[in-house]
Each structure stands twice: as C-alpha cells, then as structure tokens.
Amino acid sequence: MWLLLALLAAAPLGAQTNIPPGKGASRVPPATIAVTDEAGRSVQVPSEVRRIVSLAPNMTELVYALGLQAKLAGVTDYCDYPPEARTKPRVGGTMNPSIEQVVSFHPDLVLASKQSNRKETVENLERLGFAVYTADAHTVADVLASLRRLGGLLGAREQGEALANDLQRRLSDLERRLAGHPPQRVVFVVWPSPLISIGRHTFLADALRWAGAESVVDTPQDWPRLSIEELIRQEPEFLVFASSHADESARTFEDLREQPGWRDLKAMREGHIAVVSEAVNRPSPRLVEAIEQLAQQLHPDAFTSESRKDKTRRQSNSPTSWKN
C-alpha cells in the first residue's frame, strides 16, 4: 500500500496551507550546520536536533533503527513499523500531510522522501522556516548512505556507522554465497491489475540484483505498466510479490491462476512464485532482510544448513533490532 501511495505522489497536486510565510522562522535555533541533502538541496540543520517530524515511513524506520524514536514528535498515517510507531502523533498522509499539524509539533527537523512526498510540501515547510532533509535512495547502497548521514546529523554517528557496516557485511556475505549462480529472470509485481512493475533505476531493481535476480522489465520509467501479453513474451522464470500476510498472498495467487494470461505464464504453472516481506517496498534497513529472503527462494542451493545457522547467529547479534 505504501508503495502505491508513493506512485501517486508524482501527481501534480498542490499542497495548500493558510499559515503565513515565515511563521516558523523565529523558532529555528541560531546554531546550524549547512548540509546538502540527497535531493541536492542546501539545508540549514540545527546543530542539536531534539524534535523530528517524519513525512515518510522509511524515514520513520531509519529514526527507530538509530534508536532516536524519543525525538519523533510526529509521523504519517502510514508509518506502521516498528509497531510502536503507530502510537506516535499523526500529521496525515504522505502526499497530503497537514502543514498546520507539522507546525504545531515545533520540529527542529522534518524528514522527507523524494519517492513519497511532494515537492510542494517541502517548499511550503521551508517557506515557514523549517529545516527539511529529503532522502532519495535509488540503490541499496543509497539506503546505507542515508543511515550514515542521518546518524551524523542526529547525533548518533556511531550507531549509524555500526548499523550500516552490519548491513553491508550481510550484503557481502550474500554476494559471496551467490557467486557463480546465474541470476534468475524475474518480474516484480507491484500491482497485478493493472499490472505495474519496476524500472531499472529504482532501489527495488537494485535489490533484485543483490538477491541474484534481474528484472525482465528494462525501462527508464520507475513504475511502468505492462500488458499481460508482454509479460508472456518475456517469460520470466519467477514472479516476485511483496506481502505482509501469507493468507492475502494465497488469495492473490489463486485469483491470478484463474485469470486469462496469468494462467498461461510458465512461472505460474510451475509455482515459481517468490513472496517476500512488504519491507522490500521501503528503502529502509529492513530492505536487506527482504533481499536475503528473496535470495533464499531464488537460489536455495546457495544456502546450506550451516549457512542458515550462521545467519541466525549473525541476526541474534545484530544491532538492527527494533527496541525502545
């Protein structure tokens, strides 16, 4: 659901507010540091950030991963992970957050995502004098870089470095395991009807590559629509879905098996369907776990029983657990 909302975020809708320009300017602390965010914008970030408003679920997850959730003054309606995030005060949706509500929380810093928030929202908050840092992840490496940058900005540099290093070690281990295994040709199904997949420049396409897969959809469009006839011509070896509920996935697959076109796909007939956590839809630390899940389904022979024991031991010692 969050990913579909991100697709709609590109719609040319204007964000309106009745708050006079400059109302928030007087509350910005004089001590700031100039940084360039991931959208290429210069941002004056307070040297001490005490209150944060997050306008995107992935940014909320990053804050929790850094152990700084106590600083979260507000989040969006779709910030649902970890579960404790649901108890935070709300500012509305990702596309249409309430500017008035954001202002009422008096944030030192607002966190946004280029994939899910509108430019108008960021500009409105900037005119009101608020510092807005925007993330823009196009690769898995970008997600790790965001973790490091935010750790530095928010006074948790060591935690950010430790988390990013741990995730990189897991990715390197995955790369070693998959060495010599030809990538599986897959299609990532963002939405089955109309059929929406992913383009080559999205972080999801890069996540597939880390999992030992390559998308049969090769287009510069981020979220291309496909015909089922085109999908049949491409003949993917696996269909990849993201789901948070096994029962929901089972119903989806049963429905698709009965539909013309879908039932003609070799991958559907042979049961070559990979289902990973919905975390794959967010450029957050959990993306690495979703990549590991997908790799194990696409290349089971690369994961021996000894490998699974190593993975369990590594995760039990990982600093990426969501704890208050």
Secondary structure, DSSP 8 states (H G I E B T S, - for coil): -HHHHHHHTTS-------S-TTTTGGGS-S-EEEEE-TTS-EEEEESS---EEE-SHHHHHHHHHTT-GGGEEEB-TT--SSGGGGGS-B-B-SSSB-HHHHHHT--SEEEEETTTS-HHHHHHHHHTT--EEEE---SHHHHHHHHHHHHHHTT-HHHHHHHHHHHHHHHHHHHHHHTT---EEEEEESEETTEE---TTSHHHHHHHHTTEEES---SSSS-B--HHHHHHH--SEEEEE-S-HHHHHHHHHHHHTSTTGGG-HHHHTT-EEEE-GGGGSSSTTHHHHHHHHHHHH-GGG--HHHHHHHHHHHHT-TT----
